[in-house]
Amino acid sequence: MKINRKKTTQIVLLLSLILLISAGQAVYAENIPAGHHMVTDSRNIEVAVPDDIQRVITIDDGFGLEVMTVFDIPKKLVGVGSRTFEEIDTYEYETVQNETLTYSNGMNTMTYLHPFARTLPVIAEYEAGVNYEALAALNPDIVIIRLGECTFWVDDENVSRAISRIESLDIPVVVLKAPNFYPDPDIKTMYDEIRILGDVFGKEAEAEKLVSFLSDTITTITKRTADIPEEEKPDVLYLGLGYVARDEGGAGNTVSTSSFESWALETIVNAKNAFQEENGYWHVINGEQILSMNPDVIILPTDWGYHPVKELYEAPYFQNLQDLSAIKNHQVTSLPYTPYDCAKRLEYPLELMVIAKAAYPELFSDIDLDEWLISYYTTLYKVDEKTAEGLRSVQWMDWTAEVS
């Protein structure tokens, strides 16, 4: 029998490769600590996490606890990385009639749902960094860090130093990246975060259900606005009214076209960002710039506090803007209050629906925001209607019930 040496060599090489791969997999499996499983985080790094996680620290502004709430495991949280859980906020401003209007009892939705979160140790803060001694004393099974939140807003040496330091304490660190942390924003990266947490806690099915819920909500908006001709899209100005902008000589803050907010406005809502600067993220803009843009719609986000529509209409420091079309036509809308609004969380689809209804009132005339918000909260967090109304109130969205 004639032997085909070339073919035989190929078979031997293939078998050798298979054996090497199998051996590698066996060694890899042996390296996983007993009672652990591997999770690939947002850095595309594999982390060995315990199968039975009982003590969790999150360094974020609420996203981790929101997802853990959906997973029905909120009490596993033992430490947090933001004071957003502690604060019960009041916002007030002066009107041209010398009246003081006050908004009270604003808070993180997780503070409302889980009062125990207010008492949890805060082991990290914006600019102050991580208190490693306090973190270690909590003996966590895992630390979850979300990049793009207020504590770790930018990707710098503080991030890598903090991760390395925590890992040196022999604590697994799972890193998430919020949508605003990517050079090319996309809401789907939030879905990836949810799936990673599903893998961490063994809640893969619950994670997929949550992703479907959020995705369906977004699709409700995109389907209705998908065919809007370019020339009919309204110019929408995302205008933060924080006092910091006024301290810097401006009238407010807005976002560039490279921001996540602008991406969502133009891709999901299918409207135009009235501010067409490409570089940077947040920009301080003055009254003359706003008047020259003369947007069709103005959206007021959380910006160093909550900002109601009436503030733009009535505060003395905004009287130079009263000739704007959006103000004259009453096309100004306030977004839900989200303390420490550095990165978007599970309530973000609420914001998008508010923006969509403001940009295209005719297309969304059948959407009663009050009822829609209540339905969103009850479905997302599996709470009763009374609790949902409480969530609406702490996000200062009771005005939707007043206009219904």
matplotlib code that plots the C-alpha trace (Angstrom):
import matplotlib.pyplot as plt

x = [0.0, 1.3, 1.5, 0.6, 3.3, 2.0, -1.5, -0.2, 1.9, -1.2, -3.2, -0.4, -0.1, -3.9, -4.0, -1.1, -2.9, -6.1, -4.1, -2.4, -5.7, -7.3, -4.3, -4.5, -8.2, -7.5, -4.8, -7.0, -9.9, -7.6, -6.5, -10.1, -10.4, -12.9, -16.3, -15.6, -16.5, -15.1, -16.7, -15.5, -16.0, -16.2, -12.4, -12.6, -10.7, -11.7, -12.2, -12.7, -15.7, -17.3, -20.3, -22.0, -21.7, -23.0, -21.1, -20.9, -19.4, -20.3, -18.4, -21.0, -23.9, -26.7, -26.6, -25.3, -28.0, -30.6, -29.7, -29.4, -32.9, -34.2, -32.3, -34.0, -30.7, -30.3, -29.5, -26.1, -24.8, -22.6, -20.7, -21.1, -18.8, -21.0, -22.8, -25.8, -27.5, -27.2, -28.6, -32.2, -32.2, -34.0, -33.9, -35.1, -34.8, -36.0, -38.5, -38.8, -41.7, -39.2, -40.9, -38.9, -40.1, -38.9, -38.8, -38.2, -37.5, -35.6, -33.4, -31.8, -34.5, -32.5, -32.6, -36.3, -36.7, -34.0, -33.6, -30.9, -28.6, -28.4, -26.6, -24.1, -20.4, -19.2, -15.8, -15.2, -16.0, -15.6, -12.0, -11.3, -10.8, -11.1, -10.7, -9.0, -8.8, -12.6, -13.2, -11.1, -12.8, -16.1, -14.7, -16.5, -16.7, -16.6, -16.1, -18.0, -16.6, -18.5, -16.3, -18.0, -19.8, -18.8, -16.1, -14.2, -15.4, -12.3, -9.9, -6.7, -4.0, -6.4, -8.6, -5.8, -4.2, -7.5, -8.2, -4.7, -4.9, -8.2, -7.0, -3.9, -6.3, -7.2, -10.7, -12.2, -12.8, -15.4, -15.2, -18.2, -18.0, -21.0, -22.2, -20.5, -17.1, -16.8, -15.6, -18.5, -21.7, -24.3, -27.1, -26.3, -23.1, -25.5, -27.1, -23.6, -23.2, -26.4, -25.4, -22.0, -23.8, -26.1, -23.0, -21.6, -24.6, -25.8, -28.9, -28.4, -32.1, -33.1, -30.5, -31.8, -35.4, -34.2, -32.3, -35.5, -37.6, -35.2, -34.7, -38.5, -38.9, -36.2, -37.8, -41.1, -39.5, -37.3, -40.1, -42.3, -39.6, -37.7, -39.2, -39.0, -37.5, -34.3, -35.8, -38.7, -36.5, -36.7, -33.6, -33.4, -31.1, -30.0, -29.6, -28.2, -29.1, -26.6, -25.2, -21.7, -22.2, -23.4, -20.4, -18.3, -20.1, -22.5, -26.2, -26.0, -24.3, -24.9, -23.4, -21.3, -22.3, -19.8, -21.6, -23.8, -26.7, -26.4, -26.1, -29.3, -31.1, -30.1, -30.1, -33.0, -35.3, -34.3, -34.1, -31.2, -28.8, -29.1, -25.4, -23.2, -19.8, -18.0, -15.1, -15.3, -18.3, -19.9, -19.7, -20.6, -22.7, -23.9, -27.2, -26.1, -25.2, -28.5, -30.4, -28.5, -29.4, -33.0, -33.9, -37.4, -37.3, -35.3, -34.6, -33.6, -31.5, -30.2, -27.3, -26.0, -29.6, -33.0, -34.3, -38.1, -39.5, -40.7, -37.1, -36.2, -39.5, -39.4, -35.9, -34.4, -31.1, -32.9, -35.0, -32.7, -33.8, -37.6, -37.6, -36.6, -39.1, -39.0, -40.0, -42.6, -44.2, -43.9, -41.7, -39.5, -39.4, -37.7, -36.1, -36.5, -34.2, -31.2, -28.7, -25.1, -26.1, -22.7, -23.8, -27.1, -28.9, -32.0, -34.3, -32.7, -35.6, -37.8, -35.7, -35.8, -39.6, -39.9, -37.5, -39.4, -42.8, -41.4, -39.8, -42.7, -45.9, -48.2, -46.4, -46.7, -50.0, -51.4, -48.7, -49.9, -46.5, -48.0, -49.4, -46.4, -44.0, -46.0, -46.1, -42.4, -41.5, -43.9, -42.6, -38.9, -38.7, -41.8, -43.4, -47.0, -48.6, -48.2, -44.5, -44.2, -45.9, -43.3, -40.5, -42.1, -42.2, -38.6, -37.6, -39.7, -42.0, -45.3, -45.9, -46.8, -49.9, -50.8, -50.9, -52.5]
y = [0.0, 3.4, 5.8, 9.5, 11.1, 14.6, 13.6, 11.5, 14.5, 16.7, 14.2, 13.9, 17.7, 18.0, 15.3, 17.0, 20.3, 18.7, 17.1, 20.4, 22.3, 19.6, 19.6, 23.4, 23.2, 20.7, 22.8, 25.9, 24.0, 22.9, 26.6, 27.6, 27.7, 25.2, 26.7, 29.4, 30.0, 32.3, 35.5, 37.7, 41.4, 44.5, 44.6, 41.2, 39.9, 36.6, 36.7, 33.8, 34.6, 32.5, 30.4, 31.4, 35.2, 36.6, 39.9, 42.4, 45.9, 48.0, 51.1, 52.9, 55.3, 52.7, 50.5, 47.4, 47.6, 48.2, 45.0, 43.1, 44.3, 42.8, 39.6, 39.7, 39.7, 43.4, 42.4, 40.9, 44.5, 45.4, 48.4, 51.1, 53.5, 56.6, 58.9, 59.0, 56.4, 58.6, 61.9, 63.0, 66.1, 69.4, 71.8, 75.4, 78.5, 82.1, 83.4, 86.9, 87.5, 86.9, 83.6, 80.6, 77.3, 74.2, 70.6, 68.1, 64.4, 63.7, 60.6, 57.7, 55.1, 52.5, 54.6, 54.7, 50.9, 49.9, 52.3, 50.0, 51.3, 54.7, 53.0, 51.0, 52.0, 54.3, 52.9, 55.2, 58.8, 61.1, 62.6, 61.0, 57.6, 54.2, 53.6, 50.2, 49.6, 50.1, 47.9, 45.0, 45.2, 44.4, 41.1, 41.1, 38.1, 40.4, 44.0, 45.3, 48.6, 50.5, 52.8, 55.9, 56.5, 59.5, 57.8, 56.6, 58.9, 58.7, 56.0, 57.1, 55.6, 55.9, 53.2, 50.7, 51.5, 50.9, 47.6, 46.3, 47.4, 45.6, 42.5, 42.5, 42.0, 38.7, 40.0, 39.3, 42.5, 42.6, 45.7, 47.1, 49.9, 52.2, 53.3, 56.8, 55.1, 53.9, 56.1, 54.9, 55.1, 52.4, 51.4, 47.7, 48.0, 48.4, 45.1, 43.6, 44.9, 43.2, 39.9, 40.1, 40.5, 37.6, 35.5, 36.7, 35.9, 32.8, 34.8, 34.4, 33.9, 36.9, 39.0, 38.1, 38.9, 42.3, 43.0, 42.1, 44.5, 47.4, 46.6, 46.4, 49.8, 51.3, 49.6, 51.2, 54.6, 53.8, 52.2, 55.3, 57.7, 55.6, 57.2, 60.9, 62.8, 64.7, 68.1, 67.3, 66.3, 68.9, 70.6, 69.5, 71.2, 69.1, 71.9, 71.5, 74.5, 73.8, 76.9, 75.8, 76.9, 80.3, 80.6, 80.1, 82.9, 80.7, 80.0, 76.2, 73.0, 70.9, 67.8, 67.4, 65.2, 62.6, 62.1, 59.2, 61.6, 62.9, 59.4, 58.4, 61.5, 61.1, 57.3, 56.2, 59.3, 60.3, 64.0, 66.5, 67.7, 71.5, 71.8, 70.6, 70.6, 67.3, 67.5, 67.0, 65.9, 68.6, 72.3, 75.5, 77.6, 81.2, 82.9, 84.2, 80.7, 79.4, 82.2, 81.6, 77.9, 78.7, 75.0, 73.6, 71.6, 72.0, 69.0, 69.7, 66.9, 66.5, 69.0, 69.8, 69.2, 68.9, 71.6, 72.0, 73.6, 76.5, 77.4, 78.2, 80.2, 82.0, 82.3, 85.8, 84.5, 83.0, 86.0, 86.8, 83.5, 84.1, 84.8, 81.2, 79.3, 76.4, 78.6, 80.6, 77.3, 75.6, 72.9, 72.5, 69.2, 68.1, 64.6, 62.4, 63.4, 61.0, 61.9, 61.6, 61.4, 60.4, 57.3, 55.9, 53.3, 51.1, 54.1, 55.6, 54.4, 56.6, 59.6, 58.5, 58.3, 61.7, 63.1, 61.3, 62.6, 66.1, 65.9, 64.2, 64.9, 63.8, 60.5, 59.7, 61.3, 57.9, 57.7, 59.0, 59.6, 59.2, 55.7, 54.8, 55.6, 53.6, 50.7, 50.9, 50.9, 48.1, 45.9, 46.6, 46.3, 44.1, 46.5, 47.5, 50.7, 52.6, 51.9, 52.9, 56.2, 56.7, 56.1, 58.6, 61.2, 60.8, 61.3, 64.5, 63.3, 63.9, 66.7, 63.9, 63.2, 66.8, 67.2, 63.8]
z = [0.0, -1.0, 1.9, 1.3, 3.5, 3.1, 4.2, 7.1, 8.3, 8.2, 10.2, 12.8, 13.1, 13.5, 16.2, 18.0, 17.9, 19.3, 22.1, 22.9, 23.0, 25.2, 27.5, 27.7, 28.5, 31.2, 32.8, 32.5, 34.2, 37.0, 37.6, 38.4, 42.2, 43.6, 44.0, 41.4, 37.7, 35.1, 34.0, 31.1, 32.1, 30.0, 29.6, 28.0, 30.9, 32.5, 36.3, 38.6, 40.8, 43.6, 42.8, 46.0, 46.3, 49.6, 50.1, 47.2, 47.0, 44.0, 43.0, 40.9, 41.3, 41.5, 38.4, 40.2, 42.8, 40.2, 38.4, 41.7, 42.5, 39.3, 40.1, 43.6, 45.5, 46.7, 50.3, 49.1, 48.8, 51.8, 50.6, 48.0, 46.0, 45.9, 48.4, 46.0, 48.3, 51.4, 50.0, 50.2, 48.0, 48.0, 45.1, 45.1, 42.9, 42.9, 40.5, 39.0, 41.4, 44.3, 45.2, 46.3, 44.7, 46.5, 45.4, 48.2, 48.8, 45.6, 45.8, 44.0, 43.1, 45.0, 48.2, 48.0, 47.3, 49.7, 52.7, 54.1, 51.3, 53.1, 56.0, 53.9, 54.2, 51.4, 50.4, 47.4, 46.4, 43.5, 43.6, 47.0, 45.5, 47.2, 51.0, 50.7, 54.4, 54.7, 51.7, 53.0, 56.4, 54.7, 53.5, 50.1, 47.9, 44.9, 44.0, 40.9, 39.4, 36.7, 34.7, 33.4, 36.7, 38.8, 40.9, 37.8, 35.1, 32.8, 31.9, 33.7, 35.9, 38.9, 37.4, 36.8, 40.2, 42.0, 40.3, 41.0, 44.6, 45.2, 43.4, 45.6, 48.5, 46.9, 46.0, 42.5, 40.6, 37.8, 35.7, 33.7, 31.2, 31.0, 27.5, 27.9, 28.5, 24.9, 22.0, 19.9, 22.1, 21.9, 24.3, 23.5, 25.7, 28.7, 27.7, 27.8, 31.3, 32.4, 30.8, 32.6, 36.0, 35.0, 34.6, 37.9, 40.0, 38.0, 36.8, 33.1, 32.3, 34.4, 32.6, 29.2, 30.3, 31.5, 28.3, 26.3, 28.4, 27.9, 24.2, 23.6, 25.2, 23.0, 19.9, 20.8, 20.2, 17.2, 15.2, 15.5, 14.5, 12.0, 8.8, 9.8, 6.8, 7.7, 7.0, 9.5, 12.4, 15.2, 16.6, 20.2, 22.8, 25.7, 28.2, 31.8, 34.0, 36.8, 38.7, 37.8, 34.2, 35.4, 37.6, 34.5, 32.7, 30.7, 30.7, 30.8, 29.7, 26.7, 25.0, 21.9, 19.0, 20.2, 23.5, 24.4, 25.0, 21.4, 20.0, 21.7, 20.6, 17.0, 16.8, 19.0, 19.0, 15.5, 16.2, 15.7, 18.3, 18.1, 19.3, 16.5, 18.2, 17.7, 20.2, 24.0, 25.9, 28.0, 26.9, 28.7, 26.4, 26.8, 26.1, 22.7, 21.5, 22.7, 21.0, 17.7, 17.8, 18.6, 19.2, 18.5, 21.8, 25.0, 27.3, 30.9, 32.5, 36.0, 36.2, 39.7, 40.8, 39.4, 37.0, 36.4, 33.3, 35.4, 36.3, 32.6, 32.3, 35.7, 37.1, 36.7, 35.3, 32.3, 31.3, 28.3, 26.8, 26.7, 23.0, 22.1, 20.0, 22.4, 25.3, 23.4, 22.2, 25.6, 24.1, 27.2, 29.2, 32.3, 32.6, 35.6, 38.5, 38.6, 41.4, 40.3, 36.7, 35.3, 33.5, 32.4, 34.4, 34.1, 34.2, 31.1, 28.8, 30.8, 29.8, 26.2, 26.2, 27.7, 25.0, 22.2, 23.4, 23.6, 20.1, 18.4, 20.5, 17.6, 17.2, 20.9, 21.6, 22.8, 25.4, 28.8, 30.5, 34.0, 33.2, 31.1, 34.0, 36.5, 34.2, 33.6, 37.3, 38.1, 35.3, 35.9, 39.6, 40.2, 42.6, 43.3, 41.9, 45.2, 45.2, 41.6, 42.4, 45.1, 42.6, 40.2, 43.0, 44.1, 40.5, 40.5, 37.7, 39.4, 36.9, 34.4, 36.6, 36.7, 32.9, 32.2]

ax = plt.figure().add_subplot(projection="3d")
ax.plot(x, y, z, "-o")
ax.set_aspect("equal")
plt.show()
